[in-house]
């Protein structure tokens, strides 16, 4: 699947993996109003596409995403707060869709990743970074704060001291430091980035898509619940998983009992 309907995105599907490439390399893939509109439309289509099992987000050129386009998103709307709010809502809405996306999502971080770009990366399930990637929250450097999800991004993944350091200093960090503080899953040589992302995609494609979807939903809420409440939530989601997949896990357990597969080292494949 290839599409040319967008001006700020390139979209391609191959082997059940859809890659969305942010395509504003001359602006470090900074997000303008058109970008937000197209991301909302693209995510809706990909979510409903039965041939897509994994979604990858990456950037054209030397950047993943440098955040909001300061000129087109902010300066051009300073005199019109209503329009700025409308555009911001569009941005927030597709961000929510990405956060709750029913399929596995991977950020292929190929370069600069700042502000709102850090938000996009953090909304993905996994983040694999090139050794060339650079990260930061630069909002404090122009006397404002990370917002609309950009403050949430580091606080969700990092120790509070590391998150606050990024937000209050505006300093950038390299991929080695990002890996050390667990902002990304791992860093790899730049020339191996796509290979590593596709390797992870292949692992995820082997898993039952219903179980993946329910795992994501369970994880998102369970991490904010008390232990007692989480038990109830997890049991309820486990029952939902069994219902939606028509008891596939029982079939898998029977396969294990008959020594047809080993769950510790392989994935069960239904006939």
N, C-alpha and C positions, 0 to 999 in steps of 0.2 A: 504493500500500500504506500503510494506516494501522493502527496497533494501539494498544489501550488496556489491554493485558495488564500493563503495567508501571506502577509508582507513582513511580519516580524518573526515568523516561525518556519522551520523546515520540519516536516514530519515524514517518517518512513517506518514501515513495518516489514520485518523479515523474521521468519522462523518463530512466529508468535511473540516477538519482542517489538514494541513500538518505541521509537526514539524521537523525542521532541527536542529539536536544537533551537535555542534562542538565537535569532539571526539579525542582530544589530551590532556586528563586530566593530563598526566604526565608532560606536558609543559604548563599547565594552559591554554590550548586551543590556544596557540600562533599560528599565521598564518605563515605557510611555503609555498614554491612555489606549492606543491601538493595541499594544502588546497585551494589556490586561483584558481587553475585549476578546482578542483572539485566543488567549489562554483559556478563558472561560468556555468558549465554544469548543475548542479542541479537547479539553478534558471531558466534556459531556459526550462527545462522539467516541472517544477512546474508551470511556467507561462502558459504553453500550456495545462496543465492538467485541464480538465473541471470539474473534481470532487473536486478540491481544491477551497474552498471559502475564506479561511483565512490561512496565513502563519505565523508560530511562529518560532523564532530563539532563541536557548538557548545553554547552554554549559554543558558538562559532568563534573562530579566531583565538586570541590569547586569553579569553575571559569566560568564566561561567556566567556570572551576572554581577554587575557593579552596583546593584540597587536601583532605586527609582531614578528616572531621568530628571535631574534637578531643574532643568529648564522647562521641559514640556509637562512634567507632572506637577511641579510646584510653582515656579516663577510665572508661568503663563496663566495660572489660575489664582494667583494671589488676590486679585481684585474680584474674584467670583467664588466665594466660599461654598456656594451651593454646588457649583460644577466640580470643585475639588472634592467635596463630600461624595458626590455621585461616583466619580472615578475611583475614589478610595473604597467605596462599597463594592464596586466591581472587582477590585483587587482582593479585598478581604473575602469575597464570596468564592472566587476560584481557589484561594488559599485554603479555605475550609473544605472544599471538594477534594483538593490534593491530600489534605491531612486525613480525611476519611475514605480515601480512594480504596475500592474493594480489591484491587489487585496490587501485587508488590511493586514498590516504586524505588528507583535507585538514582541518586544524584551522581553523575559522572563529572566530577569537579576538575575541569581542565585548566583553570587559571584563576584570575581575580574573582573573589567572592566576598562582596561587601554589603552591609546594611540589609536591604530587602532581599538581596541574593542569598544572604545567610539564612533568612527566613525560608526561602524556597528549599534550600538544602536541608534544613532542619525539619521541614514538613514531609520529606521523603523518608521511607523506612530505613534506607541504607545510604551511606555516603562513602564513595571511593574517590580519593584525591590523587591527582598527579603531584609529583615532587615539585612541580613548578607552581602549584596553587598557593595563593596568598589570601588570608582571611582578615576581616576586621569589621568593627562597628564605628564608622567615622562620623556619626551624627553629632557627637559632642564637639567635634572640631569646627562645626559651623553653628554652635550655640543652640542645639536642639537635642532631642532624645530619640533613641530608636523607638519606633511605634508601629501600630497596625500589624503587630506580630513579630516585628524585628527584635523587640525586647524579650519576648517570650522565647525566641529561638535558642539563645544561649542558656537561659535559665532552665529550659526543659532538659537540656542534655549535659550541662556542666555543673561542677561544684559551684556554689554561690560566689566564692571568692574569685574564681576564674571568670565567671560571667560578669561580675561587677567590674573587674579589671578591664575587660574588653569594652564595656559600655562607658566607663568613666575616663579612660585614658585615650581612647580612639586609636591606640596603637595597633599596628597590623602584626599578624603572626604568620609564620611559614607553615608548610604542611607537616614538618617534623613536630612542631609544637602542637599543631591541631590534632595530630594523632596521639601525642602524649597526654593531652587533656581530654581525649575521647570526643572531640568535636566531630571527627570522622572515624569510620570503621578502620580504615587503613590508608596508607600512602603507598604509591607504587611509582616506578620509573615512568616518565611521561609516555614513552613509546609502548609501554605495557598497559596503559590505562584502559583502553577499549577492551583489550583481551581479558583483563581481570573483571571488568563489569559484565562482559558476556559470560564469563565462567560462573559468576554468581547468578546471572539470569538463567543459565542452564540448570543449576541446582534447584532454583525456585520453580521452574517449569515442570519439574518432575513431581512436585507436591500436588495434592488435591487442592484445586482452587477454592472450594468451599471452606476447607479447613484453614487455608491461608487467610481468607477473608475474615472468618470468625476469630482466628488467632489475633489478628490486628485489632478487631473491635474489642476483644476481651482485654488485651494489653493496655489499650489507650485509657480505659476507665479504671482497671484494676490497680494501676500504679498510684492512683489518687484516693483509693478507698482504704478503710481500716481493714485489718486482716479478716475480721468476722464478716464484714460486708463483702469483701472480695471473694470469700468462699462461696457465698450465695450467688454472686454474679458469675463466677467461673462455672459453677455447676449448671446454672441456667443456660449459659452460652454453650456448654458442652452438650446439653440436651438439644438445643437449637441446631448445633452442628450435625448431630446424629439425624435429626429430622430432615434437614435440608439435603444431606448427602445420601439419604435413604439407608442409613446403617452401614456405610462403607467400612467404617472402623471395625465393626463386628466381623465382616468378611476378612479384613486384614488380620484380626486376632486369630481367626480360624486358620488362616494361612500360616501364621506363626506356630500354632499348636501342631500343625501338620508338617512343620519344618520345611515349608516352602519358601520362607523368606526370613531375614534376620533384621528386625527393626533398628538394632543398634548400628548397623553398617550399610543398610540399603533402604530404598523407598518402595513401599508396596505399590504394585501396579495392578489395577483391576482388569479383569478379562474383558 
